């Protein structure tokens, strides 16, 4: 017996069954094609993102490498600048060693009598004048090119240090003109300079020791210690440029508030 397609369809439940089968097959085919297309698009998107991340990563690595090279170069310049600075400060300290020795060793009542003696110290101190002081502090000005690498805080402390030594020499120069050398510990200019970087209470105790050996050595050591402290922060990388600038603004403000001495001398900056 021959079974026709119509009979088969009838046996399976009619055309509705056929339509359901066709719909299921068509749906499956479309789903597979859609998933295949979606996978291809997804793969393309992932590949594009991977390439984008790779490009951005290379750019980031290049930026980091460039910043590192720049930082290394700047740090080397800081080291070179600080080495030059310290060599200059040692030279200046040596130049003013006799001035410091004079005020360290002798009492205020002995100042004039020491200068009248016929000995090497008196002869060298007799050569002190405005031009000598300016010329022996000139090396600090030559460090101006290193200022961007030294930082403003360090530069301000250097200025205080050189002004302090210059002021000691000025007291001798002015004393020779007047016939009386003032006790360095009682000089208002000295107090003002120290007060810029040291606590007022410390300055009071320091200058209350009548200008004898411990006081002057203490003052100079304190100023040098502040310079070394700042150089240490710079070399270690702990002192940022912004922080240095902010600290320097306070120092510069304090320096600006120092009273100007009477005119008539080339050394007015050494208060």
C-alpha positions as CSV (number, residue, x, y, z in Angstrom):
1,X,0.0,0.0,0.0
2,X,1.3,3.4,-1.0
3,X,1.2,6.2,1.5
4,X,1.0,9.6,0.1
5,X,2.5,12.8,1.6
6,X,-1.1,14.0,2.4
7,X,-1.7,10.8,4.4
8,X,1.6,11.3,6.3
9,X,0.7,14.8,7.1
10,X,-2.7,13.7,8.3
11,X,-1.1,11.0,10.5
12,X,1.3,13.5,12.1
13,X,-1.5,15.8,13.0
14,X,-2.0,17.9,10.0
15,X,-0.4,21.0,8.5
16,X,0.0,22.6,11.9
17,X,2.6,20.0,12.8
18,X,4.5,20.7,9.6
19,X,4.4,24.5,10.3
20,X,5.6,24.0,13.8
21,X,8.5,21.9,12.5
22,X,9.4,24.4,9.8
23,X,9.2,27.2,12.3
24,X,11.5,25.4,14.8
25,X,14.0,24.6,12.1
26,X,13.9,28.1,10.7
27,X,14.3,29.6,14.2
28,X,17.2,27.3,15.0
29,X,18.9,28.3,11.7
30,X,18.4,32.0,12.3
31,X,19.6,31.7,15.9
32,X,22.7,29.9,14.8
33,X,23.4,32.5,12.1
34,X,22.7,35.3,14.6
35,X,25.0,33.8,17.2
36,X,27.7,33.2,14.6
37,X,27.5,36.9,13.4
38,X,27.4,38.0,17.1
39,X,30.5,36.0,17.9
40,X,32.3,37.4,14.9
41,X,31.3,41.0,15.9
42,X,32.3,40.2,19.5
43,X,35.6,38.9,18.4
44,X,36.3,41.9,16.3
45,X,35.3,44.2,19.1
46,X,37.5,42.3,21.6
47,X,40.4,42.5,19.1
48,X,39.9,46.2,18.6
49,X,39.8,46.8,22.4
50,X,42.9,44.6,22.7
51,X,44.7,46.7,20.1
52,X,43.5,49.9,21.7
53,X,44.7,48.8,25.1
54,X,48.0,47.8,23.6
55,X,48.4,51.2,22.0
56,X,47.4,53.1,25.2
57,X,49.7,50.9,27.2
58,X,52.7,51.7,24.9
59,X,51.8,55.4,25.2
60,X,51.6,55.1,29.0
61,X,54.9,53.2,29.1
62,X,56.6,55.8,26.9
63,X,55.2,58.6,29.1
64,X,56.4,56.9,32.3
65,X,59.8,56.2,30.8
66,X,60.1,59.9,29.6
67,X,59.0,61.2,33.0
68,X,61.5,58.8,34.7
69,X,64.3,60.0,32.4
70,X,63.4,63.6,33.1
71,X,63.2,63.0,36.8
72,X,66.6,61.2,36.7
73,X,68.2,64.1,34.8
74,X,66.7,66.7,37.2
75,X,67.9,64.7,40.2
76,X,71.4,64.6,38.8
77,X,71.3,68.3,38.3
78,X,70.1,68.7,41.9
79,X,73.0,66.6,43.1
80,X,75.5,68.6,41.1
81,X,73.9,71.9,42.2
82,X,74.1,70.9,45.9
83,X,77.7,69.8,45.6
84,X,78.6,73.1,44.1
85,X,76.6,74.9,46.8
86,X,78.3,73.2,49.6
87,X,81.8,73.7,48.1
88,X,80.9,77.4,47.8
89,X,79.7,77.6,51.4
90,X,82.9,76.0,52.7
91,X,84.9,78.5,50.8
92,X,82.9,81.4,52.2
93,X,83.1,80.0,55.7
94,X,86.9,79.8,55.3
95,X,87.1,83.4,54.0
96,X,85.2,84.7,57.1
97,X,86.9,82.4,59.6
98,X,89.0,85.2,61.0
99,X,85.9,87.4,61.5
100,X,84.1,84.5,63.3
101,X,87.3,83.7,65.3
102,X,87.5,87.4,66.4
103,X,84.0,87.4,67.8
104,X,84.2,83.9,69.2
105,X,87.4,84.3,71.2
106,X,87.4,87.9,72.4
107,X,85.0,89.6,74.8
108,X,83.3,92.8,73.7
109,X,85.5,94.9,76.0
110,X,88.6,93.5,74.2
111,X,87.5,94.2,70.7
112,X,89.2,97.6,70.2
113,X,92.5,96.6,71.9
114,X,92.8,93.5,69.7
115,X,92.6,95.6,66.6
116,X,95.4,97.9,67.8
117,X,97.8,95.0,68.3
118,X,100.7,94.4,65.8
119,X,99.9,90.8,65.0
120,X,98.7,88.9,61.9
121,X,95.1,88.7,63.0
122,X,94.9,92.5,63.6
123,X,96.5,93.2,60.2
124,X,94.1,91.0,58.3
125,X,91.1,92.4,60.1
126,X,92.4,95.9,59.4
127,X,92.0,95.1,55.7
128,X,88.3,94.6,56.0
129,X,86.1,97.0,54.1
130,X,82.9,97.1,52.2
131,X,84.5,95.9,48.9
132,X,86.2,93.0,50.6
133,X,82.9,91.7,52.1
134,X,81.0,92.0,48.8
135,X,83.7,90.3,46.8
136,X,84.0,87.4,49.2
137,X,80.3,86.8,49.2
138,X,80.1,87.1,45.4
139,X,80.4,83.3,44.9
140,X,76.9,82.9,46.3
141,X,75.5,85.1,43.5
142,X,77.3,82.8,41.0
143,X,75.0,80.0,42.2
144,X,71.9,81.7,40.8
145,X,71.9,79.3,37.8
146,X,71.5,76.4,40.2
147,X,68.5,78.0,42.0
148,X,65.8,76.1,40.1
149,X,67.3,72.8,41.3
150,X,68.1,73.9,44.8
151,X,64.6,75.0,45.6
152,X,63.4,78.3,47.1
153,X,63.5,77.1,50.8
154,X,67.2,76.2,50.5
155,X,68.0,79.3,48.6
156,X,66.4,81.5,51.3
157,X,68.4,79.7,54.0
158,X,71.5,80.3,52.0
159,X,70.7,84.0,51.8
160,X,70.3,84.1,55.6
161,X,73.6,82.3,56.1
162,X,75.6,84.6,53.9
163,X,73.9,87.7,55.4
164,X,74.8,86.5,58.9
165,X,78.5,86.2,58.0
166,X,78.4,89.5,56.1
167,X,76.8,91.2,59.1
168,X,79.5,90.0,61.4
169,X,82.1,91.5,59.1
170,X,80.1,94.7,58.7
171,X,80.1,95.2,62.5
172,X,83.9,95.3,62.4
173,X,84.0,97.7,59.4
174,X,81.5,100.0,61.1
175,X,83.3,99.7,64.4
176,X,86.6,100.8,62.9
177,X,84.9,103.9,61.5
178,X,83.2,104.8,64.8
179,X,86.1,103.7,67.0
180,X,83.8,101.2,68.8
181,X,82.9,97.7,67.7
182,X,79.4,96.6,68.9
183,X,78.9,93.3,70.7
184,X,77.6,91.0,67.9
185,X,75.0,89.4,70.2
186,X,73.4,92.8,70.9
187,X,73.1,93.8,67.2
188,X,69.5,94.1,66.0
189,X,70.5,93.0,62.5
190,X,71.9,89.7,63.9
191,X,68.8,89.1,65.9
192,X,66.5,89.8,63.0
193,X,68.4,87.4,60.7
194,X,68.4,84.6,63.2
195,X,64.7,85.1,64.1
196,X,63.7,84.5,60.4
197,X,64.7,80.8,60.6
198,X,65.0,80.0,64.4
199,X,62.4,80.1,67.1
200,X,62.3,83.4,69.0
201,X,62.9,81.6,72.3
202,X,66.0,79.9,70.9
203,X,67.3,83.2,69.7
204,X,66.7,84.8,73.1
205,X,68.7,82.1,74.8
206,X,71.4,82.1,72.2
207,X,72.0,85.9,72.3
208,X,71.6,86.0,76.0
209,X,75.1,84.4,76.4
210,X,76.8,87.8,75.9
211,X,78.3,86.8,72.6
212,X,80.9,84.4,73.9
213,X,82.2,81.3,72.1
214,X,79.3,78.9,72.6
215,X,76.7,81.4,71.4
216,X,78.3,82.3,68.1
217,X,79.3,78.7,67.3
218,X,75.8,77.6,68.2
219,X,74.3,80.2,65.8
220,X,76.5,79.3,62.9
221,X,76.0,75.5,63.5
222,X,72.2,76.1,63.6
223,X,72.2,77.9,60.3
224,X,74.4,75.3,58.6
225,X,72.2,72.5,60.1
226,X,69.1,74.1,58.5
227,X,70.9,74.1,55.1
228,X,72.0,70.5,55.5
229,X,68.5,69.5,56.5
230,X,67.0,71.0,53.4
231,X,69.6,69.5,51.1
232,X,68.9,66.1,52.7
233,X,65.2,66.4,51.9
234,X,65.9,67.4,48.3
235,X,68.4,64.6,47.7
236,X,66.1,62.0,49.1
237,X,63.2,63.2,47.0
238,X,61.0,64.0,50.0
239,X,60.9,67.8,49.3
240,X,58.6,68.6,46.4
241,X,59.0,71.8,44.4
242,X,55.6,73.0,45.4
243,X,56.3,72.4,49.1
244,X,59.7,74.1,48.8
245,X,58.0,77.1,47.1
246,X,55.3,77.4,49.8
247,X,57.9,77.2,52.6
248,X,60.1,79.8,50.8
249,X,57.2,82.3,50.7
250,X,57.0,82.3,54.5
251,X,60.8,82.8,54.7
252,X,60.8,85.5,52.1
253,X,57.9,87.3,53.9
254,X,60.0,87.2,57.1
255,X,63.0,88.5,55.3
256,X,61.0,91.3,53.7
257,X,59.9,92.4,57.2
258,X,63.5,93.0,58.4
259,X,64.1,96.6,59.0
260,X,66.4,98.4,56.6
261,X,69.6,99.9,58.1
262,X,70.5,103.5,57.7
263,X,71.6,104.4,54.1
264,X,75.2,105.3,53.3
265,X,76.7,101.9,53.0
266,X,77.1,99.4,50.1
267,X,76.3,96.6,52.6
268,X,72.7,97.5,53.5
269,X,71.7,93.9,52.5
270,X,73.7,92.5,55.4
271,X,71.4,93.8,58.0
